[in-house]
Amino acid sequence: MAYTDAKKAIEALSEFVAFTRPDLLPAEVIAQAETILLDTLGAILAASAPRYSAGRILLEFVRTVGGTPESTLIGTEERSSCVNAALFNGTLGYYCDIESHHPGAIVHAAAITVPTALAVAEREGRTGAELLTAIVLGIDIGCRVSKAIGPTALYRRGLHPTSVAGCFGAAAAAAYLLGLDPPAVRRAWGLAGTQASGLLAWETDDTENSRPFNPGIAARNGTTAALLASLGFGAPPDIFEGKFNIFDAYAEAPRLDQLTTQLGEHFLINEMAIKRYSCCAFLHPGLDGLDEILAEQGLQADEITAIRLRFPRSGVALINNDQLRSHSAQYILPIYALERKVTIDDILVDRRNEPAIAALSEKVEVLADDDLDSEFPERYTSIIEVESNGSTFRRRIVYAKGCPENPLTPAEVESKFRALAGSVMDDQRVAGVIEAVRNIASAPSIDHLAALLRFPQS
């Protein structure tokens, strides 16, 4: 049942988190959780390379503030408090901008939920099946909250849906692993709501450090909220419905039914899209279309005279000449035209002054399309046009490769993981992580997986 009454909705959601058991989840949902776990670990591992500043600085920060060594800092030899681990791994989860996301909610839910679940499960000695259940629940709640608030409303207010809504997902995952009862889950969400934050001001930070920091703080804050609630700390009990609730604060036209529509029957983890490129998801359909045109026409970048990308009006501001490389069509499309790939190094190292990229950038135009806007954000339908030698080639892409409607194969997901993790791990350890994730549902604890994720890097 889909409730439009917030009080009934929060009661249903808190019972859902408190009482869901691994054996209640369909096999395909567990399998998808394993896939999302592996995919997210690949993104975190690639981001953990010491040559990248965010992880290096965060590791120094964690060492400075200290903490009980209870949870793994992925890609290092170290452990720290589960709160510190959630912050560290959550930030790295979105650093490469290549982890999965939920298109309709516009939430990088896995980058928040997987680090939270790993940190708390390791601390609490939970089973692999419980880890996967926490991932399913956290992604479900984070995406439902974003859809209920309205992600485009958050964008219009300069807020990051991933961070604001993702905090509730993190609290849900942590609350489940801590064994909280429904009233305590509600308190955890109350404390999450008082911490929910995350401005889009990271668009002005060309280091790209504060962009992934938003999922990191969502993971940290959700974990903190659940831990405090487990200790009996007081909180607003009705953050979805009471005085000064989150919808009054953040929403323009809240859709409360989205909180509970098909709750426990349809799991939003099954709607996650797995990325192939290190950049904003809004650019992925256009990149797929560009790839098709270049391949079919045998075009080289220096033969292109113009590239036009038509995108839903509500999302154009985030990709049109954006200051951040990861979100700029005028930067990402030229790189792909030249190299047929986009990697984390492309978004962390400024290549805009390279003559070939600079020249092609001047030929890229992003157009706001009102006809496409009616589908947004459920679909990022894009139309890309490439001009060359007096001819115009056009593609309309509704679902980027990696979306559930156009999925990657298991072999493609594993190949992606091998490429990402292999940038910091040897082949034996990469294979070990894959095997550990494949068997995680029957593992009595996650200690073996955690141990594989701890290793020295030069």
Number of C-alpha atoms within 10 A of each C-alpha: 11 15 17 16 12 19 15 13 22 23 15 18 21 24 17 20 28 22 15 16 14 18 11 10 16 12 11 10 18 21 15 17 26 24 18 27 25 22 26 26 29 28 27 28 24 25 30 29 20 17 10 17 16 22 25 14 14 19 19 11 13 19 14 9 9 13 16 12 15 21 25 29 29 25 25 18 14 19 22 22 20 30 23 32 31 35 29 31 34 29 31 31 35 28 32 28 27 29 29 28 27 25 21 20 27 23 28 29 35 34 36 38 39 30 36 36 33 30 30 28 28 22 21 16 16 20 20 26 23 27 32 28 26 32 32 30 29 33 32 28 31 33 32 28 28 30 25 20 27 25 26 22 18 21 18 12 14 13 19 25 33 29 30 30 34 39 37 36 37 40 38 39 38 35 34 31 27 20 16 24 16 21 15 24 31 29 28 35 32 26 27 31 25 15 19 21 21 23 18 19 12 19 18 13 12 17 17 21 20 21 25 21 25 28 39 31 27 35 39 29 29 34 35 23 30 33 21 17 25 19 9 12 14 13 20 20 19 20 24 24 18 14 10 12 16 22 21 15 9 17 18 15 12 19 18 21 18 21 27 23 16 13 18 17 9 13 17 22 24 20 20 25 25 24 23 24 22 25 25 18 28 24 24 25 25 29 28 21 24 26 17 15 18 17 12 9 10 8 14 13 17 12 10 19 17 16 26 18 29 22 28 24 16 19 18 19 15 19 23 20 18 17 16 21 25 28 24 22 29 25 28 28 26 25 23 19 21 14 11 14 16 21 19 20 12 19 24 19 13 14 16 18 9 9 10 15 21 16 14 22 22 14 16 21 17 19 15 17 18 13 11 20 18 13 14 17 22 14 20 25 22 25 22 24 20 22 16 17 8 7 9 13 16 18 19 16 20 19 21 27 19 19 21 14 12 12 16 17 10 10 9 13 20 17 12 19 23 20 15 24 27 18 17 21 22 11 12 9 16 22 14 15 23 18 12 20 21 16 14 22 22 13 19 14 20 23 19 15 21 19 13 18 23 16 15 11 12 6
